[in-house]
C-alpha cells in the first residue's frame, strides 16, 4: 500500500506528538516544516508562526547556525535558552513517503546538568576536606553513627602512639575493653546526642 504525502505527514505529526521531547522536522533547506506539541509548549512558540523559518531563528541560538549550511549531516549540539540547558540531536531523514530532510529532537537537560555540576562540586569539596583531614596537625579519629572507627589521620597515630590500622573497624566499646582508651567522647555523643569533651588515658601513655 502506498501512502500519499499528505497521509504520511499526518501520520508523522501524530507520531511525533507522542514524544515528550521537542521534535522538529526540517526540509533540505534546513527550514522547519513540522513540529510537535511538546516543541510548542517547551519554547512557547506557535506552529503557524514558525513553519518556514530556520531553527536557529526560532530558538534564537547561534549554536545551531551551522546546521543550516550543512543540513544533511548528523549532529549534536548543546545550547542555553532562558536560563535552561538543552541538547539537540539532528538526524538525516529520507523515506519513500516523500519526506526528506532532517529530524531534530531537543531534550531539556537542565536538571541533569545541574546534578552533574553539583556532583563535580561535591567531589571537589570532598578532595579539599580529605586534604585538610590528612594534613591536619591535630589528631583526628572518626566514628560512624554506630560508634565504629572508620577513619584516622597520621597525626592521630603520632600523638597517641596507637596504630590506627589496628583499631579500624572496632567499636569504641572494644577500644575501652582492650585498654586503648579509658573513656570515649564518641560514645558520650552517641548516648547523649550532645557535644562532649574528654581527656582519656591512652594505652601508649599508661
C-alpha positions in Angstrom: 0.0 0.0 0.0 1.4 3.4 -1.0 0.8 6.2 1.5 0.2 9.6 0.0 2.5 12.5 1.1 -0.4 14.2 2.9 -1.3 11.0 4.7 2.3 10.4 5.6 2.7 13.9 7.0 -0.5 13.5 9.1 0.8 10.2 10.4 4.2 11.7 11.1 2.6 14.5 13.1 0.6 12.1 15.1 3.7 10.1 15.9 5.9 13.0 17.0 3.1 14.4 19.1 3.7 11.3 21.3 7.2 12.5 22.2 7.7 14.4 25.5 10.8 16.0 23.9 10.6 18.8 21.3 10.7 17.4 17.8 11.3 19.5 14.6 11.2 18.3 11.0 13.5 20.4 8.7 13.4 20.3 5.0 16.5 20.2 2.8 17.0 23.9 3.2 17.0 23.4 7.0 13.7 25.3 7.4 11.1 24.0 9.8 8.2 22.3 8.1 6.7 20.5 11.1 7.0 20.4 14.9 5.2 18.6 17.7 3.1 19.9 20.5 5.9 19.5 23.0 8.1 21.9 21.0 5.4 24.5 21.0 5.0 24.1 24.8 8.7 23.9 25.6 9.7 27.0 23.7 6.3 28.9 23.9 6.0 29.1 20.1 3.1 28.9 17.7 3.4 26.3 14.9 1.8 28.6 12.3 4.2 31.4 13.0 7.4 29.3 12.9 6.9 27.0 10.0 9.2 28.1 7.1 11.8 29.6 9.5 15.2 28.3 10.4 15.6 26.5 13.7 18.3 28.9 14.9 16.0 31.8 14.3 13.1 30.2 16.1 15.2 29.2 19.1 17.4 32.3 18.9 20.6 30.4 19.4 23.8 30.7 17.3 24.7 27.2 18.4 22.5 25.8 15.6 23.6 28.1 12.8 26.0 25.6 11.2 23.2 23.0 10.5 21.7 25.5 8.1 24.8 25.3 5.9 25.0 21.6 6.1 21.6 20.2 7.0 22.4 16.7 5.6 24.8 15.7 8.4 24.0 14.1 11.7 24.9 16.3 14.6 24.5 17.0 18.3 24.5 20.5 19.9 24.1 21.8 23.5 22.7 25.3 23.9 21.2 27.5 26.5 17.9 29.5 26.3 16.1 31.4 29.0 18.3 30.0 31.7 17.8 26.4 30.7 20.2 24.0 29.1 19.1 21.9 26.1 20.6 19.1 24.0 19.6 19.0 20.3 20.2 15.9 18.1 19.8 16.1 14.4 19.4 13.0 12.1 19.0 12.7 8.4 15.5 11.6 7.3 15.0 10.1 3.9 11.9 7.9 3.4 9.9 6.7 0.4 6.9 8.6 1.6 8.5 11.8 0.3 9.8 13.4 3.4 13.4 14.2 3.0 15.5 16.5 5.3 16.3 16.2 9.0 14.6 15.3 12.2 15.7 17.3 15.3 14.9 16.2 18.8 15.6 18.7 21.6 15.8 17.5 25.2 15.8 19.7 28.3 18.9 18.6 30.3 18.8 21.4 32.8 18.2 19.2 35.8 20.7 16.5 34.8 23.3 19.2 34.0 22.7 20.8 37.4 23.1 17.4 39.1 26.4 16.8 37.2 27.7 20.2 38.3 26.6 19.5 41.8 28.3 16.1 41.9 31.5 17.7 40.5 31.5 20.4 43.1 30.8 17.8 45.8 33.8 15.8 44.7 36.0 18.9 44.7 34.8 19.7 48.3 35.5 16.1 49.4 39.0 16.3 48.0 39.6 19.6 49.8 38.2 18.1 53.1 40.3 15.0 52.6 43.5 17.1 52.3 42.6 19.1 55.4 41.9 15.9 57.3 45.1 14.2 56.1 47.5 17.0 56.8 46.0 18.4 60.0 48.4 18.7 62.9 45.6 17.7 65.2 45.0 14.0 65.7 41.6 13.1 64.1 39.7 9.8 64.6 36.3 9.4 63.0 33.5 7.0 64.0 30.3 6.3 62.1 26.8 6.6 63.6 27.2 3.2 65.3 30.4 4.1 67.1 32.7 2.1 64.8 36.1 3.6 63.8 36.2 4.3 60.1 39.0 6.9 59.6 42.0 8.4 61.2 44.9 10.7 60.2 48.6 10.3 60.7 48.7 12.9 63.4 46.4 10.7 65.5 48.8 7.8 65.4 51.8 10.1 66.1 50.1 11.8 69.0 48.5 8.8 70.7 51.1 6.2 69.7 48.2 3.9 68.6 48.4 2.3 65.2 45.2 3.4 63.5 45.1 0.3 61.3 44.8 -1.8 64.5 41.6 -0.2 65.6 39.8 0.5 62.3 36.5 -1.4 62.2 36.4 -1.8 66.0 33.6 -0.4 68.1 34.5 2.2 70.7 33.4 -0.2 73.4 36.0 -2.6 72.1 38.7 0.0 72.4 37.7 0.6 76.0 37.7 -3.1 76.8 41.1 -3.6 75.1 42.5 -0.7 77.0 43.4 1.5 74.1 41.5 4.4 75.8 40.0 5.0 79.2 36.9 6.8 78.0 35.3 7.8 74.7 33.8 11.2 73.7 32.3 9.5 70.7 30.2 7.1 72.9 29.1 10.1 75.0 27.9 11.9 72.0 26.0 8.9 70.7 24.4 8.4 74.0 23.5 12.0 74.9 23.3 13.5 71.4 25.3 16.4 72.7 28.8 17.7 72.3 31.3 16.0 74.7 34.9 16.6 75.7 37.1 14.0 77.4 40.7 13.6 78.5 41.2 9.9 78.2 44.3 7.9 79.3 45.8 6.2 76.3 47.3 2.7 76.2 50.6 4.1 74.9 50.9 6.5 77.8 49.8 4.2 80.6 
